[in-house]
């Protein structure tokens, strides 16, 4: 029984100490951060573009 538990403990420690998937996780976090920033910037930019078009539209309709 002790041999099985020791083997299980050794295998768990090996899994914890592995660093093979760590780069992939870091790249995924960076990509998620860039995507979040892009979405936030696009929302702000779209609101400003919408305001600009509404201003232009109202100026054109009053001038005609």
Backbone as a printed PyTorch tensor [residue, N CA C, xyz], in Angstrom:
tensor([[[  0.8260,  -1.1990,   0.0000],
         [  0.0000,   0.0000,   0.0000],
         [  0.8640,   1.2540,   0.0000]],

        [[  1.9420,   1.2590,   0.8010],
         [  2.8230,   2.4210,   0.8520],
         [  3.5150,   2.6500,  -0.4830]],

        [[  3.8080,   1.5530,  -1.1670],
         [  4.4660,   1.6850,  -2.4640],
         [  3.5350,   2.3560,  -3.4820]],

        [[  2.2680,   2.0350,  -3.4390],
         [  1.2980,   2.6420,  -4.3510],
         [  1.1390,   4.1260,  -4.0390]],

        [[  1.0340,   4.4740,  -2.7670],
         [  0.9030,   5.8750,  -2.3880],
         [  2.1500,   6.6790,  -2.7460]],

        [[  3.3140,   6.0640,  -2.5420],
         [  4.5590,   6.7400,  -2.9040],
         [  4.6300,   6.9630,  -4.4080]],

        [[  4.2290,   5.9610,  -5.1840],
         [  4.2200,   6.0860,  -6.6390],
         [  3.2450,   7.1800,  -7.0760]],

        [[  2.0860,   7.2440,  -6.4450],
         [  1.1040,   8.2800,  -6.7470],
         [  1.6520,   9.6640,  -6.4190]],

        [[  2.3040,   9.7900,  -5.2790],
         [  2.8940,  11.0620,  -4.8790],
         [  3.9840,  11.4990,  -5.8540]],

        [[  4.8130,  10.5750,  -6.2790],
         [  5.8790,  10.8980,  -7.2360],
         [  5.2800,  11.3500,  -8.5610]],

        [[  4.2360,  10.6670,  -9.0290],
         [  3.6040,  11.0510, -10.2940],
         [  2.9400,  12.4240, -10.1980]],

        [[  2.3280,  12.7350,  -9.0760],
         [  1.7120,  14.0530,  -8.8880],
         [  2.7820,  15.1370,  -8.8800]],

        [[  3.9040,  14.8820,  -8.2180],
         [  4.9860,  15.8620,  -8.1970],
         [  5.5600,  16.0880,  -9.5950]],

        [[  5.6390,  15.0430, -10.3820],
         [  6.1200,  15.1920, -11.7610],
         [  5.1740,  16.0720, -12.5700]],

        [[  3.8630,  15.8650, -12.3930],
         [  2.8930,  16.6720, -13.1220],
         [  2.9540,  18.1420, -12.7070]],

        [[  3.1500,  18.3840, -11.4150],
         [  3.2180,  19.7540, -10.9230],
         [  4.4640,  20.4570, -11.4280]],

        [[  5.5660,  19.7480, -11.5300],
         [  6.8410,  20.3510, -11.9070],
         [  7.0520,  20.4570, -13.4160]],

        [[  6.1530,  19.9050, -14.2100],
         [  6.3040,  19.9960, -15.6690],
         [  6.0750,  21.4190, -16.1280]],

        [[  6.8630,  21.8580, -17.0950],
         [  6.7610,  23.2190, -17.5960],
         [  6.4610,  23.2610, -19.0920]],

        [[  6.0640,  22.1570, -19.6650],
         [  5.8740,  22.0920, -21.1070],
         [  4.6960,  22.9360, -21.5870]],

        [[  3.5930,  22.9400, -20.8630],
         [  2.4140,  23.6830, -21.2820],
         [  2.3980,  25.1150, -20.7900]],

        [[  3.4040,  25.5060, -20.0650],
         [  3.4170,  26.8280, -19.4530],
         [  3.5010,  27.9340, -20.5090]],

        [[  4.2850,  27.7540, -21.5530],
         [  4.4000,  28.7610, -22.6040],
         [  3.0650,  28.9950, -23.3010]],

        [[  2.3440,  27.9120, -23.5490],
         [  1.0510,  28.0190, -24.2120],
         [  0.0750,  28.8280, -23.3670]],

        [[  0.0790,  28.5990, -22.0810],
         [ -0.8040,  29.3400, -21.1870],
         [ -0.4290,  30.8140, -21.1750]],

        [[  0.8490,  31.1130, -21.1550],
         [  1.2860,  32.5110, -21.1630],
         [  0.8640,  33.2080, -22.4510]],

        [[  1.0280,  32.5370, -23.5940],
         [  0.6050,  33.1220, -24.8660],
         [ -0.9100,  33.3270, -24.8920]],

        [[ -1.6480,  32.3840, -24.3430],
         [ -3.1060,  32.5190, -24.3040],
         [ -3.5190,  33.7040, -23.4390]],

        [[ -2.8380,  33.9090, -22.3140],
         [ -3.1540,  35.0530, -21.4610],
         [ -2.8340,  36.3700, -22.1550]],

        [[ -1.7200,  36.4280, -22.8540],
         [ -1.3640,  37.6500, -23.5900],
         [ -2.3840,  37.9100, -24.6950]],

        [[ -2.7870,  36.8730, -25.4120],
         [ -3.7810,  37.0320, -26.4780],
         [ -5.1180,  37.4990, -25.9090]],

        [[ -5.5010,  36.9610, -24.7650],
         [ -6.7560,  37.3820, -24.1300],
         [ -6.6820,  38.8380, -23.6950]],

        [[ -5.5410,  39.2580, -23.1720],
         [ -5.3740,  40.6500, -22.7530],
         [ -5.4360,  41.5910, -23.9580]],

        [[ -4.7980,  41.2220, -25.0540],
         [ -4.8460,  42.0420, -26.2600],
         [ -6.2720,  42.1060, -26.8000]],

        [[ -6.9780,  40.9850, -26.8030],
         [ -8.3610,  40.9660, -27.2890],
         [ -9.2560,  41.8440, -26.4190]],

        [[ -9.0650,  41.7840, -25.1110],
         [ -9.8580,  42.6140, -24.1940],
         [ -9.5920,  44.0880, -24.4590]],

        [[ -8.3480,  44.4580, -24.6440],
         [ -8.0010,  45.8470, -24.9420],
         [ -8.5770,  46.3000, -26.2660]],

        [[ -8.5370,  45.4200, -27.2640],
         [ -9.0770,  45.7750, -28.5790],
         [-10.5910,  45.9700, -28.5190]],

        [[-11.2850,  45.1050, -27.8090],
         [-12.7360,  45.2310, -27.6870],
         [-13.0900,  46.5210, -26.9630]],

        [[-12.3800,  46.8330, -25.9010],
         [-12.6310,  48.0670, -25.1630],
         [-12.3830,  49.2900, -26.0290]],

        [[-11.2970,  49.2780, -26.7680],
         [-10.9810,  50.4100, -27.6430],
         [-12.0100,  50.5490, -28.7580]],

        [[-12.4560,  49.4400, -29.3310],
         [-13.4470,  49.4970, -30.4000],
         [-14.7800,  50.0310, -29.9070]],

        [[-15.1690,  49.6680, -28.6870],
         [-16.4250,  50.1940, -28.1370],
         [-16.3390,  51.7060, -27.9840]],

        [[-15.2320,  52.1830, -27.4520],
         [-15.0600,  53.6250, -27.2660],
         [-15.0100,  54.3300, -28.6200]],

        [[-14.2840,  53.7610, -29.5460],
         [-14.1510,  54.3530, -30.8730],
         [-15.4780,  54.3430, -31.6190]],

        [[-16.2410,  53.2700, -31.5010],
         [-17.5240,  53.2090, -32.2060],
         [-18.4940,  54.2420, -31.6680]],

        [[-18.4550,  54.5110, -30.3800],
         [-19.3230,  55.5320, -29.8110],
         [-18.9520,  56.9090, -30.3530]],

        [[-17.6680,  57.1850, -30.4600],
         [-17.2330,  58.4800, -30.9960],
         [-17.5590,  58.6110, -32.4800]],

        [[-17.3980,  57.5460, -33.2410],
         [-17.7340,  57.5790, -34.6650],
         [-19.2350,  57.7930, -34.8360]],

        [[-20.0300,  57.1180, -34.0190],
         [-21.4820,  57.2850, -34.0840],
         [-21.8660,  58.7340, -33.7760]],

        [[-21.2570,  59.3290, -32.7870],
         [-21.5240,  60.7270, -32.4520],
         [-21.1310,  61.6500, -33.5990]],

        [[-19.9960,  61.3900, -34.2180],
         [-19.5510,  62.2210, -35.3380],
         [-20.5250,  62.1230, -36.5070]],

        [[-20.9770,  60.9250, -36.8490],
         [-21.9220,  60.7750, -37.9550],
         [-23.2660,  61.4290, -37.6250]],

        [[-23.7030,  61.3130, -36.3890],
         [-24.9560,  61.9620, -36.0020],
         [-24.8340,  63.4800, -36.1060]],

        [[-23.7060,  64.0320, -35.7260],
         [-23.4780,  65.4700, -35.8430],
         [-23.4780,  65.9020, -37.2930]],

        [[-22.7830,  65.1550, -38.1230],
         [-22.7320,  65.4710, -39.5610],
         [-24.1320,  65.3850, -40.1690]],

        [[-24.8770,  64.3450, -39.7900],
         [-26.2200,  64.1600, -40.3210],
         [-27.1390,  65.3140, -39.9170]],

        [[-27.0780,  65.7130, -38.6700],
         [-27.9410,  66.8180, -38.2270],
         [-27.5060,  68.1370, -38.8720]],

        [[-26.2060,  68.3540, -39.0570],
         [-25.7320,  69.5720, -39.7280],
         [-26.1880,  69.6080, -41.1810]],

        [[-26.1480,  68.4710, -41.8560],
         [-26.5920,  68.4220, -43.2490],
         [-28.1080,  68.6380, -43.3570]],

        [[-28.8480,  68.0490, -42.4410],
         [-30.3070,  68.1950, -42.5240],
         [-30.7280,  69.6280, -42.1970]],

        [[-30.0320,  70.3300, -41.3240],
         [-30.3910,  71.7140, -41.0160],
         [-29.9630,  72.6570, -42.1290]],

        [[-28.9070,  72.3220, -42.8310],
         [-28.4340,  73.2000, -43.8990],
         [-29.2330,  73.0580, -45.1750]],

        [[-29.9350,  71.9420, -45.3220],
         [-30.7430,  71.7350, -46.5240],
         [-32.1030,  72.2310, -46.2370]]])
